[in-house]
Amino acid sequence: MAGFASSFGCVLLISSVLLASYACASEVEINYSSLPIVKGLSWSFYESSCPKLESVVRKELKKIFKKDIGQAAGLLRLHFHDCFGCDASVLLDGSTSGPSEQDAPPNLSLRATAFEIIDDLRERVQKQCGQVVSCADITAIAARDSVFLSGGPDYNVPLGRRDGLTFATREVTLANLPAPSSNASVILDSLATKKLDAADVVALSGGHTIGIGHCAAFIERLYPTQDPTMDKTFAKNLKKDVCPTQNSNGSTVLDIRSPNKFDNKYYVDLMNRQGLFTSDQDLYTDSRTKDIVTSFAVDEDLFFEQFAKSMIKMGQLSVLTGKKGEIRANCSVRNSDNIKLKSVVEDEEEVGSSEL
């Protein structure tokens, strides 16, 4: 897709944005003391119990991203899809009580590797500190590091989440994760119920500056007739190189200008009518969000600051703290299920030894 992306490099509305420096990102300036924190979370939760937690996670992710920076988008998206409950429920496998959240339509395209990375991080953290850090906190830290290590802002993450004991149903998952075909009104209304405002919506949508989208998520913008809000040349190239038919299953980058770098070019794409999803492009069409898109396209520092604040805000939605939930020994299995499995193995071993 390199040629496809570069063919749009000269299409500018704000040339100064594209000439911005690719300097390494640094921690954004935020007055953390002014940010509301859910009771039970803190900025230094593991200071005594697991002081090397964040360094363990970041060190491993640096190695992973050096080999495949695309995994950063997978981990960020995993946190987004978990965080309308922020309790690692999306990590749970299904059980006799029903299918897991992973089986709900919005989650079918979550990267399998992202789940594997989280579980590997859990093992490394447990080896360092024991079973004291939740899978929900590891997922939140991994999302932050995915942003920073791909060029975005570094910021603090309040910690102390506990892992959930149940997973959301298909219906609840669908209700909480608006589809890529949703317009701005649907997204704004949905996230408003979670106390996320227009600035939060536009900033969090900026996560699409990295990652890919599949034809099924935007095919209705190409066939049977082209969406008039989509740039004609952009649509032509999508039809030619990515989705030649209505049944195509191809994929393409979400940000054609800098697909592997976390920056503000996503908003420049929107201003040039090159947003891939309806949920993206409509942010520049809707009067409630258009000016915010423009401000982020012009000022990357402003975007980074708001993104960090919005991530901190989103990351506290419906969290479990204190004695609620648990600290899973295995991110995909509740501890009670692990204990049952362990007892079965022990019983079998005892029977075997008594027969000798």
N, C-alpha and C positions, 0 to 999 in steps of 0.2 A: 504493500500500500504506500510505499515511500513516494512513488511517482504521483499517485493520486493525491496525496496530501500536499506535495510541493506544487502541484499545478494550481493550487488556490493561494499560494503564498503572496501573489501580487494583488489579490483582491482586497483592497483596504478601504476602511471608512475612517480609521484612526491610525495613520501610519506611525505615529509616535509610540503607540502601544507595542507594535511589533518590533520597534527598534530598542525596546527596553532591555536593560542588561540582564544577562543570565547569571548574575552573581548568586552565590550560594545563599539559601534562605537562612534566617536566624530566628531566634525566639522573638515573637511579636511582643510589643509593649502593652501589657494588660495589667490593670489594677485588680489583681485577683481577690483582694480583700473586699472589693465592691460587688463581686459576683455571688449570687445566692447559691448556697450549697445545701443539698438535702441532708437532713439529720442522719448521722451515721457515716457519712462520707467525709473525707478530709484530704488535704493536699499532702499529708505526710503519714498516711495510714499505715504503711509498711516500714516506716523508718526504723523500727526496732525488730520486727519479726522477719523482714525480708529486705534489708537495705540495698541489696544488689539487684533487686527485681528488674528495674527499668534498664539497667546496663546489660543484664543477661538477654533481655528481649531484643534490645537494639543491636547488640553485637551479632546475634544470630540472623536478624533480618537484613543487616548489611550484607552478610554473606549470600543470603537468598536472592536479594535484589541485584547483586552484582552479576549473578547468573541469569536472572530473569526479572526485570523491573516490572513486567506485567503482573506479577503476583501482588504488587502494592495495591492495585485497583481491586483485586479480589478480596483482600483483607479489609479494605475500607468499606466495600459494599457489604461484606458480611456483618460489620458493625452496624451499618445503616439498617439492615434488614432485621437485626436482633433488637435494635434500640427503639422499639415502641413497646418496650418492656425491659430492655437492657439487663437481662438476667441470664443470658447464654441459653435461653430456651431453644433458639434456632439450632444449637449444636446437638441437641438431644436426638437420638435415634427413635424411631417409632416403637410402639409396644403393643401389648394386647388391648390397651385402652384406646388405641387409635393411631392413625398415621402421624408422622412428625410434621413439624412446620416445614421441613425441607421438601415435603411432598406437595405443598401448596403451590399453585401456579407461579406466584411471584418469586418463589425461591428455587425453582427448578434449574435456573441458569446460574445459580451460585457455584463458584468454582470448587470442585472437589479438593483441589490442592489447598485452598484456604483453610478448610476444616483440618486437613492433615498438618498444616503449619501450626495452627493453634494447639493441636494436641501435642505436637513436638515441643512447642514452647512450654506447655504445661509440664511435660516431663523434665525439661531442663530447670524450670523454676522449682519444681518439687525436689529435685536432686540438690539444689542449692539451699532451699529453705524449709523443706517439708511441705505438708499439705495445709498451707495457710493462705494461699492466694487463689481467689476464685477464677474460674474460666471467663466470667463476665469482665473482670478487671483486665485479664490478659488480652481479651479481644479488644477492649477499649484502648489499651496501650499500643497494641499492634496497629490499630487504625491510625493513631496519632503518628507513630513512627513511619507508617506507609506514606503519610502526607509529607512529613519532613524529609525522609530519605529520597523522595522523588522530586524534591525541590520546593516544597511548600513550607509553611510556618511551623516552628516548634512551639509547643505550648504545654502547660501543666495539665494533668488530668486528675480530677478528684477521684480518690479510690476508696474502696470499702464495700463494693457491691458483693452480694451473695448470689449464688446460682439458684435458679428456679427449680421447682420440683415437678412442674408440669409444662407442657408446650401449648401454644395457641392452636385452636382449630383452624381448619381451612377457611371457614367463613370469617373468623376474626382476623386472620392473616390478610385475606383479600381486602377487608374493610380498612386495615391500617397501612397498607402499602399501595398507594395509587399507581395505576398502570402507566406505562410510558405514553399511552395514547390520551391520557388525561390532560385537560386544558388547565390554565392557571387557576381558574375559579375552583375547580375540584381540588387541586392541590392546596390552595390557600385555605379553603374551608376545612379540609381534612386535618391539616397541621395546626390550624387555629384551635382545634379541640384539644391539642396538646400544648397550648400556650406558646406556639412558635409563630412569630409574626412574619410579615412580608420580607423583611430584611433577612430573617433566618432562612426562609424558603429559598430565596435567591442565592444566598451564600452557600447553603448546603447543596443546592443543585450544582454548584461549582465543583463538586466532587467529580462531576463528569468531565473534568479537564483531563482525567486519565481513564483508561478502560476502553471497553469495546461494547458495541451493540449488535444484536442479531436482527436479521431481516424481519422476523416475525414482529419485532417491537416497533417497526416504523414502515412496514410494507404498505399500509393503508395511505401513506403520504405519497406513494409513487403510483399505485394502481387502484382502481382503473383509470383514475385521472390524477394528475399531479396536484399536490397541495399548493395553492397560490402563494403561501407564505414561505415556500422553499425556493431558494435561488435556482434558476433554471439549469445553469451549468453544473451545480452541485447535484441536482436530481439526475441529470443526464449521466454523470459519472457513476452515480450509485446504481443506476439501471444497467449500465455497461459492465461495471467491474465487480459489483457486489450482489445485486439482486436482479438478475436478468429476467426472472419470471415471478409471478405472484406466489409461487410455491418454493422460492429459493430459500436456502438455509444458511446463507453466507453470513459473514460478520465484518464489521469495519470499526475503525476508531471513532470515539465520541468527539474528539477534538482534532480536527484535521491539521491544525497549525503546529502543535507540539504535543502529540499524543502520549508521550511517555514522561512528560514533565508537568509537575503540579504548578500551574501558574494561572494567569487571568485570561489566557487566550480563548478559553471557552466562551467568554462574554463577547469577545471580538467576533467569534463565529456567529453568535446570535445576532449581532448588529449587521452582519453580512448575510443574514438569512440562511446560515449553514448549520443550524442546530439540527441534530439527528432526530430526536424524538419530539413529538408534539409538546410533551411536558417541558421540554427545554425551550423550543422556539417561541412558545406562547408567552413566556416570561417577558419577551421583548415586544409582544403584541399588546399585552394587557397594560392598561394605564396605571394600575396599582404597582406594577413591578418594573416597568420599562426604564424609569429613571434610575432605579437601583442597579439594573444591568449595566447601564451606561456608566454609572459612577465606578463600578468595579472594573469595567473595561479600560477606563482612563487611569485608575489608581490601583495598582496591584497591592500596595501596602494596606489600603482600605479594605480590599477584599480579604486579605490574609487575616487582618485583625477581626473582621466580622465572622469569618469562617471559624476561627479558633473559638470565639465566644459562643457561636451557635452550636459547635460541636460539644463544648462543655455543657451547654444547656440541654441539648438533645440527649447526651450521654447520661443524664440523670432522670430520664423519663421512667416512671414506675419501677425504680430500682428496689431491690430487697436489701435490707441492712440489718445489723444487730444479730438477733437470733432467728430471723426469718430465712427461709431457704437453707442452703448448705454450701460447703466448699467441696465440689466434686473431685474425686480421685481420678475420674476419667470424664472428660468433657462431654462425651456422647452418651453417658449412662448415669442415671441417678445412683447415689451411694447405696440405697436400699436394694436396688437390683444387683449391684456388685456384691453386697454382703450375702445375698441369697445364692449367688453363683459360687461364692467362696465356700459357703457352708456345704453345698452339694459336693464340691470337690473333696473337702475334708472328710465328709461322711463316707464317700467312696474309698478314700485312702484308708480309713479306719476298718472298713469292711474287708478290704483287700488284705490288710496286715493280720486280721483276726483269723483269716482262712489259712494262713501260712503255718 
